[in-house]
Amino acid sequence: MSFNRVSAIVLRQYYLLRGSPARVLPLFIWVMIDIVLWGFMTRYLAGVTPSGLKLLPALLGAVVMWDFFIRIMQGVTMPFFEDVWSRNFLNFFASPLTVADYLAGLVLVSILTSAIGVVVMFLLAGVVFGLSFAVYGFMFFPFILCLFLFGISFGIFACAIMLRFGPAAEWLIWPIPAMIAPFVGVFYPLKVLPAWMQSVGALLPPSYIFEGMRTILSGGVIAPADLFKGGLLTLVYLAAACALFFRTYRHALRTGLIARYSAENLG
């Protein structure tokens, strides 16, 4: 892996953002809308429910954490989409760039672009609605790290899907966070779900994060086994996503799909 080649991926995205303010606005505008909407909804619910219930960190905190996952995932997929839309993907791999360089570049772009939305999230939730993540204590950092790696893994997975099925598969990517959310208990305990949904949720790392957040807010202590299981699953998803992308890329080379990339190339 070459630092120069990885930084070239980042530099290209920088020039795209610098030359198009329309690309900068989505980095934080949807985050602001979510925080404002859920912030006022949480404030209303806090006024009509028992005061002992910590709705602000429970609901608004969950929104912020889930938005963080979505920003990280989209931070990986959007640069890939840009390369596909501009028919630039093949040009990359006509150069000395390797797949590892390319994936590392996407991850680095995700970190940098997502940082904008994350800063806006924390400032808006803290300054306007008084949300403090200090309530989670030291566990806040494992929560963030786990969601970050899970977002990276699903971003790479989404890129592999689009690489395999073509640009039209873009519409299979956008619903992924919404499809996962019901199974991981972002806003409610997993025990309210049917047994089969709980079984699915047990295989998804965010379920351990949001259950852990609620455990802390209720005065309990997170079981180390649950935290370890969530972290291990995150690493498994990340390794599987990278392996899938590498395999899909080799398939695209072997079949000539990479040279025939077009909007009609789904199948």
Rosetta blueprint (number, residue, H / E / L):
1 M L
2 S L
3 F H
4 N H
5 R H
6 V H
7 S H
8 A H
9 I H
10 V H
11 L H
12 R H
13 Q H
14 Y H
15 Y H
16 L H
17 L H
18 R H
19 G H
20 S L
21 P H
22 A H
23 R H
24 V H
25 L H
26 P H
27 L H
28 F L
29 I H
30 W H
31 V H
32 M H
33 I H
34 D H
35 I H
36 V H
37 L H
38 W H
39 G H
40 F H
41 M H
42 T H
43 R H
44 Y H
45 L H
46 A H
47 G H
48 V H
49 T L
50 P L
51 S L
52 G L
53 L L
54 K L
55 L H
56 L H
57 P H
58 A H
59 L H
60 L H
61 G H
62 A H
63 V H
64 V H
65 M H
66 W H
67 D H
68 F H
69 F H
70 I H
71 R H
72 I H
73 M H
74 Q H
75 G H
76 V H
77 T H
78 M H
79 P H
80 F H
81 F H
82 E H
83 D H
84 V H
85 W H
86 S L
87 R L
88 N L
89 F H
90 L H
91 N H
92 F H
93 F L
94 A L
95 S L
96 P L
97 L L
98 T L
99 V H
100 A H
101 D H
102 Y H
103 L H
104 A H
105 G H
106 L H
107 V H
108 L H
109 V H
110 S H
111 I H
112 L H
113 T H
114 S H
115 A H
116 I H
117 G H
118 V H
119 V H
120 V H
121 M H
122 F H
123 L H
124 L H
125 A H
126 G H
127 V H
128 V H
129 F L
130 G L
131 L L
132 S L
133 F H
134 A H
135 V H
136 Y H
137 G H
138 F H
139 M H
140 F H
141 F H
142 P H
143 F H
144 I H
145 L H
146 C H
147 L H
148 F H
149 L H
150 F H
151 G H
152 I H
153 S H
154 F H
155 G H
156 I H
157 F H
158 A H
159 C H
160 A H
161 I H
162 M H
163 L H
164 R H
165 F H
166 G L
167 P H
168 A H
169 A H
170 E H
171 W H
172 L H
173 I H
174 W L
175 P L
176 I H
177 P H
178 A H
179 M H
180 I H
181 A H
182 P H
183 F H
184 V H
185 G L
186 V L
187 F L
188 Y L
189 P L
190 L H
191 K H
192 V H
193 L L
194 P L
195 A H
196 W H
197 M H
198 Q H
199 S H
200 V H
201 G H
202 A L
203 L L
204 L L
205 P H
206 P H
207 S H
208 Y H
209 I H
210 F H
211 E H
212 G H
213 M H
214 R H
215 T H
216 I H
217 L H
218 S L
219 G L
220 G L
221 V L
222 I L
223 A L
224 P H
225 A H
226 D H
227 L H
228 F H
229 K H
230 G H
231 G H
232 L H
233 L H
234 T H
235 L H
236 V H
237 Y H
238 L H
239 A H
240 A H
241 A H
242 C H
243 A H
244 L H
245 F H
246 F H
247 R H
248 T H
249 Y H
250 R H
251 H H
252 A H
253 L H
254 R H
255 T H
256 G L
257 L H
258 I H
259 A H
260 R H
261 Y L
262 S L
263 A L
264 E L
265 N L
266 L L
267 G L
